[in-house]
Amino acid sequence: MEPKIMAYVDFISLHMQYNCKLGTPLAKKLMKLQIGSSQKPILMYQLAVENCGGFKNHFQPLNTILGGKR
């Protein structure tokens, strides 16, 4: 019998890599993940972003990456 882990989860802790050249906006990927997890809040533990030309440095506010503003 498998444990029902999702029944005890309050949020999703996320460590992911995102590649801007793959085409799907990060906001859409996160929304799809949240919908698939019964609308659990997402805690961004770590986010590695690759191939996002135009950013001044590697440390950008998350809303900059989500909204695509540079």
MONORWO-V788736 format. One record per residue. N is the residue number from 0. SS is DSSP state (2 for helix, 1 for strand, 0 for the rest). PHI is phi in whole degrees, 0 to 359 (* if undefined). Layout:
N&SS&PHI, N&SS&PHI
//
This chain:
0&0&*, 1&0&274, 2&0&290, 3&0&269, 4&2&296, 5&2&300, 6&2&294, 7&2&251, 8&0&266, 9&0&268, 10&1&205, 11&1&252, 12&1&269, 13&1&240, 14&1&236, 15&1&219, 16&1&247, 17&1&230, 18&1&246, 19&2&298, 20&2&283, 21&2&283, 22&0&100, 23&0&279, 24&0&300, 25&2&301, 26&2&301, 27&2&292, 28&2&297, 29&2&292, 30&2&296, 31&2&297, 32&2&296, 33&2&293, 34&2&296, 35&2&290, 36&0&250, 37&0&61, 38&0&63, 39&0&290, 40&1&297, 41&1&250, 42&1&259, 43&1&279, 44&1&283, 45&1&207, 46&1&224, 47&1&263, 48&1&247, 49&1&235, 50&0&56, 51&0&248, 52&0&300, 53&0&102, 54&0&281, 55&0&292, 56&0&208, 57&0&281, 58&0&254, 59&0&232, 60&0&300, 61&2&300, 62&2&294, 63&2&294, 64&2&286, 65&2&295, 66&2&274, 67&0&78, 68&0&277, 69&0&234
//
